[in-house]
Structure formats: structure tokens, C-alpha cells
Amino acid sequence: MSSAEKIRKLFAKSDVTVNSKVDDRIISNALTALEKSEKTKSVSSEPNIWRMIMRSRITKVAAAAVIIIALLIGLNYFVGSLDIAGVAWGEVARKVEEIQMFSYRIKLRISGTPKEKIELEIVMYNSLEHGMRGDSYVNGKIISTSYMPLTGNGIISVFPHEKEYMRTLWSEEQIKRYMESNNPRKVVKKFLEFKYKEIGRDQINGIDVEGIEVNDPKFEPGVYESLVACLWVDVETRLPVRIKLDGVASGGAMQVQTVVDEFQWDIELDAHDFEPNIPRDYTQVAEIEETLDNKDEEIAIQGLRMFAEAADGKYPSSLAFMTVTYEYSKAMRKVLDRRISAIKERIREDQGKQSNLEEQKEIEKIKNEMKKNAKMQLLSVLQSSCMFYGELVKEDKDPAYYGDTVTAEDANAVLIRWKISDDEYRVIFGDLTAEKVTAESLAELEKVQLE
Amino acid sequence: MIDRLSVMRQKQESRDSLHYIYEQYRDSLLVLAIALSHDVNIAEDAVHDVFVAFAQNLENFKLTGSLKAYLSKCVANRVRDLMRKKQGRVNATSLQQNCSMTLDLRDPGQLIVCNEELQLLSSALAKLPYEQREVIVLHIHGQMRFKIIAKSLGISVNTLKGRYRYGIRKLRSILDSEV
């Protein structure tokens, strides 16, 4: 046997035993590379300048968002129109129907946020004649007052500490509709239109109460992934004493507890209490066009695009608004950190060549650009995306959302789908284009996708 | 809709193909890389880098000959680059150290463990100049023709064959002395 032949045999007998970690690393990185090569770049991975929010601005945006959410959650308690099922609870509904003016407190506690726990208290004043007003407190200090006068054109939120205010514009029609639906009888009706269970009697602040519980995220469509809502009423007066909502979002990472209590019924309120009080030296920080009514496909796409632009092409893992808020704030924080690091890096590199003063000017320029462009429109648009999906869920249109696995790079993957007729679905794809597809084609598409 | 489905299917097929190719050639490429480098870490990195690059260009990839030969050539090139890098680092600290002499291929703690034959072969090959080692491994294990190897290395076939002959003779002598 020749030398080469012997060496050839030695090669043939040579072998390796490979740990699965090696396979995982190679295959995983190769598949990622494959996906990158296939990508359709529909969303820019580099954020635009207007997305760069300075830290103080984020805090303000977040605070304002929470106020709006709380205000809307407050409003939503009084929305609903179905008939009353139970006799005793129907009596409660009739009792509160007669009340024209009242106030209550909303305590909102959000834990599992990227930065810290948020605790907020809002005292709401409602008058069916004049409008609504909400005073928001953090640690006992007032941080804002939001006015929604019946004769105005939306919500005006005033921030006394910053000497600033913002407007959320609503059409007259929107305000009218909201105010019409803002009747205390609806809170009980809303509970009764869901499958509820009686949770017996208890005592709250010395008052004997009786409660019912609803366990259904559809109670607040588009807000939470799961939700337990409880209502307690005074056994004697038959008026609501406490409403408690325990919502979970972001796969359990975020818990939101909302307690509505300290109801005061038939109180004296006049028009003056609902007129926005904006001192002359306050400046307008933002003007938002409210899109809450706009629950169509286009606004959903717009919201998802905004999210993906901030989150490097990713979509929210679920379309529960609290999840979206949580993940969006995380994405924005990353963008901000990147921007700050870049500025710091440049300061280090240019030390001696460029003064800190010039850097400060640049930061100020970014802040101003933000101020001019952001307008917080994104918050209402994102919210509308969630509301859009929430409506699909509420209306049992067989919706499905795949944002946990589909990104902007998966141009042809199904991102959202819902039923539009017996054998047809509407689909929003990963590249945010929308198409009507047959049930059969959708099934095939989803099958390939899940494989 | 049909387009979207076919794109999705094609994507799935690409993934399946990648899996298949990896499973088919993984061991052979690792043996080749270890034989060239006598270093399981370099071997793993080389195979990794080649597969990632291959996946990146899979859509535009046009096979003109044997896929195994193509991947073997890519791995050999990558091993050479990685060894140069490592040698550069070693040289910066100690000129006496040789990267190909530092690893124990029998170590069961490694993620890639070589069998006895490969340990013997790799240790013996490590004593040859890299040029001779390369042609032996590519020709015998990679089943590449001299003409192809010569072309890829930019040298004449005669020079290559000379390296091969010298290499084989020396390798035989090393193996005989070890046995």
C-alpha cells in the first residue's frame, strides 16, 4: 500500500463528536444571515432625528400618556349600551341613572415598567351639563389638570410644574358622543353585559358592599392581555363604592391595577370648574389630533409603522395597549441611550477642538426639533392600533396577531388577520401591506409561517 | 397571494436546504479544518464563518462543481485567515509559540472531540509546513483535483504536486516514527 493510500485510509477513519451547542450556534447564525439576505427593507433601521426625545421630554410624554390613559379608562367605565340581565343589579343601574354630577378617584399603579413603578392618582369631576375634569397627583403633589369642557374642542392638560400645557383636539361630534355615553348608569350596565360572577358581601371603609367580578380582557378591549374587573356597590344605597381592575400586559411582565373609589354623588359643580385655567406665562408643548375614533386598518398600520421605526423593525409582542406602551418606552429608551452615547463619544473625540457650549447648542437643536415634530401624535396613533385590534377581538372576527414572531423584515408573513366574510380574511403582512385572502390561502400561509 | 405563498415556501425551502447541507457536510468540514489547523476552536470558527457567509449568499449561489469541494475550499481559506490572525497574536507575545501546537484534541471538555485517528493525523500534519499540509488535506480529504487547488492558490500544478510529494513522504515518516 502506498503512503498516500495509508494516509487516505487514516483520513477516512477520522471523525469528530460534535456538541449540540456547536450546531445551535452555527445553524442559528446561518439562519439569521439567510433571513437578513432575504429581507425587504421596508422599515428604516436608523431612527430619524424627530424620534430622538430628550430625557425630560420622555418623562413628560410618559406622564401625559398615563394621564390620557387614565382619563380614557375613566371614561370607558361609563360606556356601554346592552340591556340589564339581573334584577337586583338592574336596580343599582337605575339608581345611578338619575345622577347628574359626581366625582371619584382613580388610583393607578403600574409595575414592571422599564424604569420604575408608576403610581398616579386622578380625581375626576363629571357633570353631564358642563363636562369633565381630572386632577392628577404623584406622591400627593399635583402634576397636571386635564379639562374636557362640553363646549370646548378636546382635552387641555395643564402642567403647573413645567408651566406648560397641551391640547388634544377632538371634533365637536366626538365630544358630544363621549359626553352622551358618559353616564354613570353605564358602568353597571357594562359589567352586566359580560359574563360575571357574584363575589358576595364585604366591607369597604365601614360600608357593607356586595360585588360582582368579570374575568375577560374584552372588558377593556385593546388595553390588557388579561383582566379581572370587580364592582362593589353599597348594599343600602345601591350605589357603586369601588371598581377594581387588575390588568396584565407584556406577557405578565407588566401589571396594572386601577382602583376607582371615593365616589361622591350629586355634588355641586358649575361651569367654571370645567373651564381650562391656563396662566399667560405657560407655553403650549404639544397639540395632538386625537384618533381614538379612527379604528380602521390605515390607522392600525400607521401605528405599527411608528412602533417599528422606533424598535428597529420589531412589532409589539401583543396589541394590548399597556404592552405596546411598555415595549415602546423600552425602544425609545434605547434610541435615546444610543443618541446620548453618540454625543458623548463625539465630545470625547472633539475635546479641545469643539467647546461643550456648541454641543449643548446641538442638543438644544434636537430638543427643539422634537418639540416641533413629535406632538405626541404617535401616542394616540399607537393607541388607535390597539383599539382597532381590540374591536376585532370584541366583535369575534377571528383575529390573530403575530407580532411576537414577525418583524418588518418578514415582508410576506401574516402580521394581523381578521375575518371579513365566511370565506375571506383581511391580512396585514409584515411589510404592512394589506390584502384580502381566502380562508384556504390564509390557512396555507399560516401553516408555512408556523413551520 | 400566490406570490406571497411561493416566497414563504421558498424561504422555508432555503432554511431546510441550509439544514440539510450543514448536516451533510459538517463532520467532513470539521475534520478538514482540524487537520489543517490542529485547533478545534479555529476549526469551529472556520466552519461557522463559512456557513454564515454561504447562507448570506444562498439566494445568488450558483453551483458549478462539487458542493463539498466548494465548501472545503472556503473552509481551507478561512482556516488560513484565522491561523494568520492567531499567529499574529501569538507572535506578539512569544515568537517561540506555535498556535498549532497548543491544543489537546483529546480533551473531552471540548465541544468538538476528535477520535484517535484524527488526533494522530492532525498531530502529524501539524509538523509539516502549512503549504504541504494544505495540499494534502484538500486533495485527499477534500477530494479536490490538483488543477483546481493550484488555480485557487495561484500557483502552478507542478509546484503543487511537488509540495504534495514532499508532504506525503514526510508525513509517512512522522507517522511511522510515532507508530
Boltz contact constraints between the chains, C-beta under 6 A:
constraints:
  - contact:
      token1: [A, 3]
      token2: [B, 168]
      max_distance: 6.0
  - contact:
      token1: [A, 3]
      token2: [B, 172]
      max_distance: 6.0
  - contact:
      token1: [A, 4]
      token2: [B, 168]
      max_distance: 6.0
  - contact:
      token1: [A, 8]
      token2: [B, 140]
      max_distance: 6.0
  - contact:
      token1: [A, 10]
      token2: [B, 117]
      max_distance: 6.0
  - contact:
      token1: [A, 10]
      token2: [B, 121]
      max_distance: 6.0
  - contact:
      token1: [A, 11]
      token2: [B, 140]
      max_distance: 6.0
  - contact:
      token1: [A, 11]
      token2: [B, 141]
      max_distance: 6.0
  - contact:
      token1: [A, 13]
      token2: [B, 117]
      max_distance: 6.0
  - contact:
      token1: [A, 14]
      token2: [B, 31]
      max_distance: 6.0
  - contact:
      token1: [A, 14]
      token2: [B, 117]
      max_distance: 6.0
  - contact:
      token1: [A, 14]
      token2: [B, 118]
      max_distance: 6.0
  - contact:
      token1: [A, 14]
      token2: [B, 121]
      max_distance: 6.0
  - contact:
      token1: [A, 15]
      token2: [B, 115]
      max_distance: 6.0
  - contact:
      token1: [A, 16]
      token2: [B, 27]
      max_distance: 6.0
  - contact:
      token1: [A, 16]
      token2: [B, 30]
      max_distance: 6.0
  - contact:
      token1: [A, 16]
      token2: [B, 112]
      max_distance: 6.0
  - contact:
      token1: [A, 16]
      token2: [B, 114]
      max_distance: 6.0
  - contact:
      token1: [A, 17]
      token2: [B, 113]
      max_distance: 6.0
  - contact:
      token1: [A, 18]
      token2: [B, 112]
      max_distance: 6.0
  - contact:
      token1: [A, 19]
      token2: [B, 111]
      max_distance: 6.0
  - contact:
      token1: [A, 21]
      token2: [B, 111]
      max_distance: 6.0
  - contact:
      token1: [A, 22]
      token2: [B, 44]
      max_distance: 6.0
  - contact:
      token1: [A, 22]
      token2: [B, 111]
      max_distance: 6.0
  - contact:
      token1: [A, 26]
      token2: [B, 48]
      max_distance: 6.0
  - contact:
      token1: [A, 26]
      token2: [B, 51]
      max_distance: 6.0
  - contact:
      token1: [A, 29]
      token2: [B, 52]
      max_distance: 6.0
  - contact:
      token1: [A, 30]
      token2: [B, 18]
      max_distance: 6.0
  - contact:
      token1: [A, 30]
      token2: [B, 51]
      max_distance: 6.0
  - contact:
      token1: [A, 30]
      token2: [B, 52]
      max_distance: 6.0
  - contact:
      token1: [A, 30]
      token2: [B, 55]
      max_distance: 6.0
  - contact:
      token1: [A, 33]
      token2: [B, 52]
      max_distance: 6.0
  - contact:
      token1: [A, 33]
      token2: [B, 55]
      max_distance: 6.0
  - contact:
      token1: [A, 33]
      token2: [B, 56]
      max_distance: 6.0
  - contact:
      token1: [A, 34]
      token2: [B, 14]
      max_distance: 6.0
  - contact:
      token1: [A, 34]
      token2: [B, 55]
      max_distance: 6.0
  - contact:
      token1: [A, 34]
      token2: [B, 58]
      max_distance: 6.0
  - contact:
      token1: [A, 37]
      token2: [B, 56]
      max_distance: 6.0
  - contact:
      token1: [A, 37]
      token2: [B, 59]
      max_distance: 6.0
  - contact:
      token1: [A, 412]
      token2: [B, 4]
      max_distance: 6.0
  - contact:
      token1: [A, 412]
      token2: [B, 7]
      max_distance: 6.0
  - contact:
      token1: [A, 412]
      token2: [B, 8]
      max_distance: 6.0
  - contact:
      token1: [A, 437]
      token2: [B, 1]
      max_distance: 6.0
  - contact:
      token1: [A, 441]
      token2: [B, 1]
      max_distance: 6.0
  - contact:
      token1: [A, 445]
      token2: [B, 5]
      max_distance: 6.0
  - contact:
      token1: [A, 448]
      token2: [B, 8]
      max_distance: 6.0
  - contact:
      token1: [A, 448]
      token2: [B, 9]
      max_distance: 6.0
  - contact:
      token1: [A, 448]
      token2: [B, 12]
      max_distance: 6.0
  - contact:
      token1: [A, 451]
      token2: [B, 12]
      max_distance: 6.0
